[in-house]
Amino acid sequence: MLEIKTDEPVQVIDITRQVNEAVGESGVAEGICLVYTLHTTTGIVINEAETGLVADLLRRLMSLAPPGDGYLHDRIDENAHAHLQAVLLGNSRTIPVEEGCLALGTWQRVLFVELDGPRRRNVIVRVLPG
């Protein structure tokens, strides 16, 4: 399990290196890797980690589910927007493993998206032979 400490209310963290390390430690040469966040206000995406694209992603998420838009859940803890944004991103990704490493494209990275931080978060990484 990966423990991630976020520093900002909304933040994107590249976890590719840590996930690849878990793949290497598993000893699996060919198979699949499941990356799964245990939190309902975070997401896992595969994309470029380029700063402009990351900013565009966060800006689009905010426009699709902006804070304070009259959500019913906000009467509990005022983070409904973060839950809705997380639904749009998804909480897991499955990545092929080839030759003991993640099979990612040239610019692809595994990105953890914090939407209600800062917090301590946990991500499960499971590597299955195939």
C-alpha positions in Angstrom: 0.0 0.0 0.0 1.2 3.5 -0.8 0.7 6.3 1.7 0.4 9.7 0.2 0.5 12.9 2.1 -1.1 15.8 0.2 -0.2 19.4 0.9 -3.0 21.3 -0.9 -6.8 21.2 -1.1 -6.5 20.1 -4.8 -3.3 18.5 -6.0 -2.1 16.0 -8.6 0.8 13.7 -7.6 2.7 11.5 -10.0 2.9 8.1 -8.3 4.4 6.2 -11.4 7.7 5.6 -9.7 6.2 4.1 -6.5 3.8 1.9 -8.5 6.6 0.7 -10.7 8.6 -0.1 -7.6 5.7 -2.2 -6.3 5.5 -4.0 -9.6 9.3 -4.8 -9.4 9.0 -6.0 -5.8 6.1 -8.3 -6.8 8.3 -10.4 -9.1 5.6 -10.6 -11.7 7.0 -10.3 -15.2 3.8 -10.4 -17.2 0.3 -9.6 -15.9 -1.7 -6.6 -14.7 -1.3 -4.0 -12.0 -4.4 -2.6 -10.2 -4.0 0.9 -8.7 -6.9 1.7 -6.4 -7.5 4.7 -4.1 -9.4 4.0 -0.8 -11.0 7.5 -0.7 -14.2 9.0 -2.2 -12.6 12.4 -2.8 -9.6 11.2 -4.8 -9.0 9.8 -8.2 -6.5 7.8 -10.2 -5.8 8.8 -13.8 -3.3 7.9 -16.6 -2.2 10.9 -18.5 0.7 13.3 -19.0 2.1 15.0 -15.9 2.8 18.2 -17.9 2.0 21.2 -15.7 -0.2 22.9 -18.2 -2.3 19.8 -18.8 -2.6 19.2 -15.0 -3.8 22.8 -14.6 -6.3 22.3 -17.4 -7.6 19.1 -15.9 -8.2 20.7 -12.5 -9.8 23.8 -14.1 -12.2 21.5 -16.1 -13.1 19.5 -13.0 -13.9 22.7 -11.1 -16.1 23.9 -13.9 -18.0 20.6 -14.1 -18.6 20.3 -10.4 -17.8 23.7 -8.7 -17.7 24.1 -5.0 -20.8 25.6 -3.3 -23.2 24.8 -6.1 -26.1 23.9 -3.8 -25.3 20.2 -3.3 -27.4 18.3 -0.7 -24.3 16.6 0.6 -22.7 20.0 1.5 -25.0 20.2 4.6 -22.8 17.4 6.1 -19.2 18.6 5.3 -19.2 21.0 2.3 -17.2 18.7 0.0 -19.8 17.4 -2.4 -17.9 19.0 -5.3 -14.9 16.8 -4.4 -17.0 13.6 -4.4 -18.6 14.5 -7.7 -15.2 15.3 -9.3 -13.8 12.0 -8.0 -16.7 10.2 -9.7 -15.7 11.8 -13.0 -12.1 10.6 -12.6 -12.7 7.1 -11.2 -11.0 5.5 -8.3 -8.8 2.9 -10.0 -6.8 1.9 -13.1 -5.6 -1.4 -14.4 -2.3 -1.3 -16.2 -0.6 -4.1 -18.1 2.7 -5.4 -16.8 5.4 -6.4 -19.3 8.9 -7.5 -18.6 8.4 -6.6 -14.9 7.4 -3.0 -15.5 4.3 -1.0 -16.1 3.4 -1.0 -19.9 2.9 2.8 -20.2 3.2 4.9 -23.3 6.0 7.5 -23.8 4.2 10.3 -21.9 1.8 8.3 -19.7 2.1 8.6 -16.0 0.0 7.3 -13.1 -1.5 10.3 -11.4 -3.1 10.5 -8.0 -5.6 13.4 -7.8 -6.4 14.9 -4.4 -9.7 16.8 -4.4 -10.3 17.4 -0.7 -7.0 17.9 1.0 -4.6 18.2 2.6 -4.8 14.7 4.0 -3.0 11.4 4.4 -4.2 9.0 1.7 -3.8 5.3 0.9 -3.5 3.7 -2.5 -3.6 -0.1 -2.9 -1.3 -1.5 -5.6 -1.9 -5.2 -6.5 0.1 -7.0 -9.2 -1.4 -10.2 -10.6 0.4 -12.6 -12.9 -1.2 -13.1 -16.3 
